[in-house]
């Protein structure tokens, strides 16, 4: 598996479709037309931040947006010592094969290289497999940082590096 930054030469629409398909496959995913477009809009995010792709045999199978700074437009926290990641998805056809863990480990290594002391993330209540992954990697719940977007609960996790 190869994990690397996506460029404008990559299939950004396909990357966005991976995110959309993975989110839409979640039981109870709370569809919102605006957000459903945002999660798939890799071609815009790539101009603001680092978007990773996971590839196996040149096939794009995962996508994740790395947010290295609180000043980034995609940051959902106010901790200057932290990085985060968002819009994380693995193609539903190949989930549970270690791809997601490899991608999150890439983020952890990058955040350390960037001199960050923590990683903050939010996840949705129906993202149970993601929560198990985060907890296995040492992230801990931070309920004081939970968020609520309309009728949607965002559960906060923090990893101290």
C-alpha positions as a Python dict, from the first residue, in 0.01 Angstrom:
ca = {
    (1, 'X'): (0, 0, 0),
    (2, 'X'): (115, 351, -82),
    (3, 'X'): (-8, 656, 108),
    (4, 'X'): (68, 991, -48),
    (5, 'X'): (-63, 1341, -97),
    (6, 'X'): (-318, 1368, -374),
    (7, 'X'): (-248, 1615, -653),
    (8, 'X'): (-459, 1773, -923),
    (9, 'X'): (-336, 1495, -1151),
    (10, 'X'): (-520, 1234, -942),
    (11, 'X'): (-883, 1132, -974),
    (12, 'X'): (-1014, 1377, -714),
    (13, 'X'): (-1374, 1311, -809),
    (14, 'X'): (-1312, 940, -746),
    (15, 'X'): (-1151, 1022, -411),
    (16, 'X'): (-1460, 1221, -316),
    (17, 'X'): (-1684, 935, -419),
    (18, 'X'): (-1493, 701, -188),
    (19, 'X'): (-1566, 938, 101),
    (20, 'X'): (-1929, 974, 2),
    (21, 'X'): (-1982, 597, -47),
    (22, 'X'): (-1820, 516, 287),
    (23, 'X'): (-2027, 773, 476),
    (24, 'X'): (-2349, 679, 296),
    (25, 'X'): (-2291, 310, 384),
    (26, 'X'): (-2306, 390, 756),
    (27, 'X'): (-2630, 277, 914),
    (28, 'X'): (-2810, 589, 1032),
    (29, 'X'): (-2588, 835, 849),
    (30, 'X'): (-2769, 1171, 880),
    (31, 'X'): (-2783, 1293, 521),
    (32, 'X'): (-2759, 1667, 471),
    (33, 'X'): (-2741, 1782, 108),
    (34, 'X'): (-2484, 2054, 176),
    (35, 'X'): (-2258, 1834, 389),
    (36, 'X'): (-2296, 1543, 148),
    (37, 'X'): (-2142, 1771, -117),
    (38, 'X'): (-1868, 1894, 116),
    (39, 'X'): (-1744, 1546, 205),
    (40, 'X'): (-1701, 1467, -165),
    (41, 'X'): (-1537, 1797, -262),
    (42, 'X'): (-1175, 1684, -258),
    (43, 'X'): (-1089, 1912, -550),
    (44, 'X'): (-1158, 2218, -331),
    (45, 'X'): (-997, 2080, -15),
    (46, 'X'): (-674, 2002, -197),
    (47, 'X'): (-626, 2377, -240),
    (48, 'X'): (-656, 2440, 137),
    (49, 'X'): (-478, 2147, 299),
    (50, 'X'): (-312, 1810, 251),
    (51, 'X'): (-542, 1538, 125),
    (52, 'X'): (-407, 1185, 140),
    (53, 'X'): (-484, 896, -83),
    (54, 'X'): (-422, 530, -5),
    (55, 'X'): (-340, 321, -310),
    (56, 'X'): (-309, -53, -367),
    (57, 'X'): (-178, -151, -710),
    (58, 'X'): (-242, 205, -830),
    (59, 'X'): (-608, 182, -724),
    (60, 'X'): (-726, 461, -494),
    (61, 'X'): (-894, 296, -194),
    (62, 'X'): (-884, 555, 83),
    (63, 'X'): (-896, 929, 138),
    (64, 'X'): (-827, 1150, 439),
    (65, 'X'): (-784, 1525, 488),
    (66, 'X'): (-494, 1617, 718),
    (67, 'X'): (-542, 1946, 902),
    (68, 'X'): (-202, 2043, 1035),
    (69, 'X'): (-290, 2373, 1197),
    (70, 'X'): (-565, 2539, 1395),
    (71, 'X'): (-549, 2825, 1143),
    (72, 'X'): (-659, 2593, 861),
    (73, 'X'): (-1011, 2652, 735),
    (74, 'X'): (-1093, 2284, 803),
    (75, 'X'): (-988, 2290, 1172),
    (76, 'X'): (-1262, 2198, 1419),
    (77, 'X'): (-1067, 2280, 1735),
    (78, 'X'): (-885, 2578, 1881),
    (79, 'X'): (-571, 2405, 2012),
    (80, 'X'): (-257, 2556, 1853),
    (81, 'X'): (-55, 2252, 1965),
    (82, 'X'): (-272, 2006, 1776),
    (83, 'X'): (-335, 1868, 1430),
    (84, 'X'): (-649, 1689, 1317),
    (85, 'X'): (-795, 1496, 1029),
    (86, 'X'): (-1134, 1492, 865),
    (87, 'X'): (-1335, 1338, 581),
    (88, 'X'): (-1167, 1002, 647),
    (89, 'X'): (-1291, 706, 447),
    (90, 'X'): (-1186, 372, 306),
    (91, 'X'): (-1365, 223, 7),
    (92, 'X'): (-1644, 7, 155),
    (93, 'X'): (-1532, -284, -66),
    (94, 'X'): (-1199, -309, 119),
    (95, 'X'): (-1278, -189, 471),
    (96, 'X'): (-1151, -389, 770),
    (97, 'X'): (-825, -473, 592),
    (98, 'X'): (-589, -242, 783),
    (99, 'X'): (-598, 46, 534),
    (100, 'X'): (-764, 288, 774),
    (101, 'X'): (-519, 206, 1051),
    (102, 'X'): (-225, 265, 819),
    (103, 'X'): (-369, 601, 717),
    (104, 'X'): (-425, 713, 1078),
    (105, 'X'): (-72, 601, 1170),
    (106, 'X'): (54, 820, 882),
    (107, 'X'): (-132, 1115, 1040),
    (108, 'X'): (19, 1041, 1382),
    (109, 'X'): (370, 1033, 1234),
    (110, 'X'): (309, 1352, 1037),
    (111, 'X'): (170, 1537, 1338),
    (112, 'X'): (478, 1438, 1539),
    (113, 'X'): (703, 1552, 1254),
    (114, 'X'): (511, 1881, 1252),
    (115, 'X'): (590, 1925, 1622),
    (116, 'X'): (230, 1881, 1737),
    (117, 'X'): (156, 1756, 2088),
    (118, 'X'): (-197, 1632, 2020),
    (119, 'X'): (-441, 1520, 1753),
    (120, 'X'): (-806, 1625, 1789),
    (121, 'X'): (-1083, 1458, 1591),
    (122, 'X'): (-1460, 1433, 1585),
    (123, 'X'): (-1653, 1128, 1477),
    (124, 'X'): (-2021, 1051, 1445),
    (125, 'X'): (-2209, 814, 1673),
    (126, 'X'): (-2264, 561, 1393),
    (127, 'X'): (-1891, 541, 1310),
    (128, 'X'): (-1835, 257, 1554),
    (129, 'X'): (-1556, 87, 1358),
    (130, 'X'): (-1367, 417, 1342),
    (131, 'X'): (-1409, 466, 1717),
    (132, 'X'): (-1268, 118, 1783),
    (133, 'X'): (-970, 203, 1561),
    (134, 'X'): (-907, 535, 1733),
    (135, 'X'): (-925, 380, 2079),
    (136, 'X'): (-691, 98, 1976),
    (137, 'X'): (-441, 361, 1860),
    (138, 'X'): (-458, 546, 2192),
    (139, 'X'): (-714, 820, 2125),
    (140, 'X'): (-932, 892, 2427),
    (141, 'X'): (-1280, 1039, 2445),
    (142, 'X'): (-1291, 1409, 2524),
    (143, 'X'): (-1662, 1471, 2591),
    (144, 'X'): (-1595, 1831, 2693),
    (145, 'X'): (-1503, 1891, 2328),
    (146, 'X'): (-1805, 1716, 2175),
    (147, 'X'): (-1986, 1919, 1913),
    (148, 'X'): (-2345, 1942, 1799),
    (149, 'X'): (-2429, 2038, 1442),
    (150, 'X'): (-2805, 2080, 1410),
    (151, 'X'): (-2932, 1736, 1518),
    (152, 'X'): (-2596, 1561, 1476),
    (153, 'X'): (-2362, 1475, 1763),
    (154, 'X'): (-1989, 1490, 1700),
    (155, 'X'): (-1794, 1282, 1949),
    (156, 'X'): (-1451, 1423, 2029),
    (157, 'X'): (-1133, 1220, 2067),
    (158, 'X'): (-780, 1333, 2149),
    (159, 'X'): (-449, 1157, 2111),
    (160, 'X'): (-160, 1293, 2316),
    (161, 'X'): (161, 1248, 2122),
}
